[in-house]
Amino acid sequence: MERPVEWKCKNYTYGCNTTMCTNTNGFQVTQSGNHSTFWIGNISSECLTWTFYDNNNNFGKFDLKTNGFRKAETYEITQNDNGALNVSATLMIEIPNMQRPTVWKYNNYKYECLARRESYNITQSGLARRESYNITQSEPVALGGSVTLHIEVAEMTGIVFWKNNNGRYECNPTCYNYGNHEVTRDGSKSTLSIRMVSEQDFTWRFCDLYLCSAKYTLMTKGEETETTTTKDAETTTTKDAETTTTKDAETNGSGDSLPTYAYVLIFISVFVAIVIIVFVVIFKSKSCIKVKTSITKYISCKKG
């Protein structure tokens, strides 16, 4: 449990902020560690259903009854064995007069028995990750400006609220519309309109009954300009690089490649040169043979 904590019914809210708790003649709230109590001095029919929230997205609802108030009970969950990773385990709980629907819940996972089914077959739902709750922004904003955040969640369920470090603004079922913040909800869509944006308005989360979004930080006008400039610079650099590469390729291609007729002329020239060399070699060889033969004959005649 993490402060601030709140006990809320309709437009009435009592709780503990980071330093102090509500302490009046009619209502008193305490919070210590993982425990919080809420004392109501004079119960009225106007507020019989109270909901508890803390800063760590824990929540619970309690319905008072004018005849025979029921008390909150803590029930023990037992386990069939010690369990370990990658092995099976069974959790068990026994509650007098248990009624459907029943739900086992862990973080973003929910396993339930629906009221319409006869058997207690477990179904699984609510498997969407937090990242699937995507918040969008109407436009970049600056301090003192106005902006609207929007979210659309399939099967949006229960109380919905937008939360920052300064507080929470919800539809339960009446939607918050005071000061500089206004919340709307229409089926699976919800919006948060912020007027006179302050430094406390830059980070938000959206939650419904089962899931919360990741933290969303407002995009400011300065960030948009910087991002655009960076993208333009990257685009220009990329284009310049592509142009340079293309020119280099063209230059290299022009230096290395020759037309077909040039190759033909080179081939013919080489062939002619080889033929000439062969003829010269043959001619010289024959002349040498004739000379040697004549000299030999002359020497032989002299000796005779």
C-alpha positions in Angstrom: 0.0 0.0 0.0 1.3 3.4 -0.9 0.1 6.9 -0.1 -1.9 8.9 -1.0 -4.9 6.7 -0.1 -8.5 7.6 -0.6 -11.9 6.4 0.5 -14.5 7.6 -1.9 -18.3 7.6 -2.4 -19.9 9.6 -5.2 -18.4 13.1 -4.8 -17.1 12.5 -1.2 -13.5 11.7 -0.8 -11.5 11.2 2.4 -8.0 9.9 2.7 -4.3 10.4 3.6 -1.9 12.3 1.5 1.9 12.0 2.0 1.8 14.0 5.3 -1.6 13.9 6.9 -5.0 12.1 7.0 -8.7 13.2 7.2 -9.7 13.7 10.8 -13.0 15.4 11.4 -16.0 14.9 13.6 -17.8 12.8 11.0 -14.9 11.0 9.2 -11.5 9.7 10.2 -8.9 7.9 8.0 -5.7 6.2 9.1 -3.0 4.5 7.1 0.0 2.6 8.4 2.1 0.2 6.3 -0.4 -2.1 4.4 -3.4 -1.1 6.6 -5.9 1.7 6.3 -9.1 2.3 8.3 -12.0 4.6 7.6 -14.4 5.6 10.4 -17.8 7.0 9.6 -19.5 8.9 12.4 -23.0 9.0 10.9 -23.9 6.6 8.1 -26.5 7.9 5.7 -28.4 6.2 2.9 -26.8 8.7 0.5 -23.4 6.9 0.7 -23.6 3.1 1.3 -20.9 2.1 -1.3 -17.3 3.1 -0.6 -14.3 2.5 -2.8 -10.7 2.5 -1.6 -7.7 3.5 -3.8 -4.0 3.9 -3.1 -1.1 5.3 -5.2 0.0 1.8 -6.2 -3.3 1.1 -8.1 -4.7 -1.1 -5.4 -8.5 -0.7 -5.0 -11.4 -2.3 -3.3 -15.2 -1.7 -2.9 -17.4 -2.2 0.1 -21.2 -2.0 0.2 -22.8 -1.1 3.5 -26.3 -2.4 4.2 -28.8 -0.5 6.3 -30.1 -3.8 7.9 -27.6 -6.1 9.4 -24.4 -4.6 8.1 -22.0 -7.2 6.9 -18.4 -7.0 8.2 -15.4 -7.3 6.1 -13.8 -10.7 6.3 -10.3 -11.9 5.6 -10.2 -15.4 4.0 -7.2 -17.7 3.8 -6.0 -19.0 0.5 -4.3 -22.5 0.8 -2.0 -24.2 -1.6 -1.7 -27.9 -2.3 2.1 -27.9 -2.2 5.0 -25.5 -2.0 5.2 -25.1 -5.7 8.1 -24.2 -7.9 8.7 -22.6 -11.3 7.4 -24.6 -14.3 5.4 -27.0 -12.1 1.7 -27.1 -11.4 0.0 -25.9 -8.2 -3.6 -25.5 -6.9 -4.8 -22.6 -4.8 -8.0 -23.1 -2.7 -10.3 -20.8 -0.8 -13.6 -21.4 1.1 -16.0 -18.6 1.6 -19.5 -19.0 3.2 -22.3 -18.2 0.7 -19.9 -17.6 -2.1 -21.6 -16.3 -5.2 -20.7 -15.9 -8.8 -19.0 -14.3 -10.6 -15.7 -15.2 -8.9 -12.4 -13.9 -10.0 -8.7 -14.9 -9.4 -6.5 -12.0 -10.4 -2.8 -11.4 -10.8 -1.5 -8.2 -12.3 -3.0 -8.1 -15.8 -4.3 -11.6 -15.8 -7.8 -12.5 -14.7 -9.4 -16.0 -14.4 -13.0 -16.1 -13.6 -16.2 -18.2 -13.3 -19.0 -16.4 -15.0 -22.5 -16.3 -13.4 -24.2 -17.7 -16.6 -22.3 -21.0 -16.6 -23.3 -24.1 -14.7 -19.8 -25.6 -14.2 -16.8 -24.0 -12.6 -14.7 -24.1 -15.7 -12.1 -21.4 -15.5 -12.0 -18.9 -18.3 -9.3 -16.4 -19.0 -9.6 -12.8 -20.0 -8.0 -9.4 -19.6 -4.7 -10.6 -21.1 -3.9 -7.3 -22.8 -0.6 -5.9 -21.8 -0.3 -2.5 -20.2 1.3 -1.2 -23.4 -2.0 -2.0 -25.3 -3.7 0.8 -23.4 -2.3 3.5 -25.7 -2.9 7.2 -24.8 -3.0 9.7 -27.7 -2.6 13.5 -27.5 -4.6 16.1 -29.4 -1.6 18.3 -30.1 1.7 19.4 -28.5 1.3 21.7 -25.6 3.2 24.3 -23.6 2.9 25.4 -20.0 -0.3 27.3 -19.6 -1.9 25.9 -22.7 -4.7 23.4 -23.2 -4.6 19.8 -24.4 -6.8 16.7 -24.6 -5.7 13.1 -23.9 -7.7 10.3 -25.5 -7.8 6.6 -24.9 -9.9 3.8 -26.4 -10.1 0.4 -24.7 -12.2 -2.5 -25.8 -14.7 -3.5 -23.1 -13.7 -0.7 -20.8 -15.0 -1.8 -17.4 -16.0 -0.3 -14.0 -14.6 3.0 -12.6 -12.2 4.7 -14.9 -9.8 7.4 -13.9 -6.9 9.5 -15.1 -4.1 9.8 -12.5 -1.0 12.0 -12.1 1.2 12.6 -9.0 -1.1 15.3 -7.9 -4.4 13.4 -7.8 -6.9 11.3 -9.7 -9.9 12.3 -11.9 -12.5 9.7 -12.5 -15.9 8.7 -13.8 -17.7 6.9 -11.0 -20.3 7.1 -12.6 -20.4 10.9 -12.6 -17.3 12.2 -14.4 -15.0 14.8 -12.8 -15.3 18.3 -14.2 -13.8 20.8 -11.8 -11.0 23.4 -12.0 -8.7 22.8 -14.9 -9.5 19.1 -15.5 -12.5 17.4 -17.2 -13.0 13.7 -17.7 -15.5 12.1 -20.1 -16.4 8.6 -20.9 -18.4 7.2 -23.8 -18.5 3.4 -23.9 -15.0 2.2 -24.7 -13.6 5.8 -25.0 -12.4 8.3 -22.4 -10.9 11.7 -22.6 -9.1 14.0 -20.2 -9.2 17.7 -21.0 -6.6 19.9 -19.3 -6.8 23.6 -19.2 -3.8 25.8 -18.0 -1.3 22.9 -18.1 1.1 23.0 -15.2 4.2 21.0 -14.4 2.1 18.5 -12.4 0.2 17.7 -15.6 3.0 16.3 -17.7 2.8 12.6 -16.6 -0.5 10.6 -16.6 -1.8 7.1 -16.4 -5.2 5.8 -17.3 -6.9 2.9 -15.4 -10.1 1.0 -15.6 -11.3 -1.9 -13.3 -8.7 -4.4 -14.6 -5.8 -2.6 -16.2 -3.7 0.5 -16.2 -1.8 2.1 -19.0 1.9 2.8 -19.0 2.9 6.3 -17.9 2.3 8.9 -20.6 4.4 12.1 -20.7 2.9 15.0 -22.6 4.6 16.0 -25.8 5.5 19.7 -25.6 5.8 22.1 -28.5 9.6 22.4 -28.0 9.9 18.6 -28.3 7.9 18.6 -31.5 10.1 21.2 -33.1 13.3 19.5 -32.0 12.0 16.2 -33.2 10.9 17.6 -36.6 14.3 19.4 -37.0 16.2 16.2 -36.2 14.1 14.2 -38.6 14.6 16.8 -41.4 18.4 16.8 -40.7 18.4 13.0 -40.9 16.5 13.1 -44.1 18.8 15.7 -45.7 21.9 13.8 -44.6 20.4 10.6 -45.9 19.6 12.2 -49.3 23.1 13.8 -49.5 24.6 10.4 -48.7 22.5 8.7 -51.4 23.3 11.4 -53.9 27.1 11.1 -53.2 26.9 7.4 -53.4 25.1 7.5 -56.6 27.6 10.0 -58.1 30.5 7.8 -56.9 28.9 4.8 -58.5 28.4 6.6 -61.7 32.0 7.9 -61.7 33.4 4.5 -60.9 31.1 2.9 -63.5 32.3 5.4 -66.2 36.0 4.8 -65.4 35.8 1.0 -65.3 33.4 0.2 -68.1 34.3 0.4 -71.9 31.9 0.2 -74.9 31.7 -3.1 -76.9 33.5 -1.8 -80.0 36.6 -0.9 -77.9 36.8 -4.5 -76.7 36.6 -5.7 -80.4 39.3 -3.4 -81.5 41.6 -4.5 -78.7 41.0 -8.1 -79.6 41.8 -7.5 -83.3 44.9 -5.5 -82.5 46.2 -8.3 -80.2 45.5 -10.9 -82.8 47.3 -9.0 -85.6 50.3 -8.4 -83.3 50.5 -12.1 -82.6 50.4 -13.0 -86.3 53.1 -10.5 -87.2 55.3 -11.9 -84.4 54.8 -15.4 -85.6 55.7 -14.5 -89.2 58.9 -12.6 -88.2 60.0 -15.6 -86.1 59.5 -18.0 -88.9 61.2 -15.8 -91.5 64.3 -15.3 -89.3 64.5 -19.0 -88.7 64.5 -19.9 -92.4 67.2 -17.3 -93.2 69.5 -18.7 -90.5 69.1 -22.2 -91.9 70.0 -21.1 -95.4 73.1 -19.2 -94.3 74.3 -22.0 -92.2 73.8 -24.5 -95.1 75.8 -22.3 -97.6 78.7 -21.9 -95.2 78.8 -25.6 -94.5 79.0 -26.4 -98.2 81.7 -23.8 -98.8 83.9 -25.2 -96.0 83.4 -28.7 -97.3 84.5 -27.7 -100.9 87.6 -26.0 -99.6 88.7 -29.1 -97.7 88.1 -31.2 -100.7 
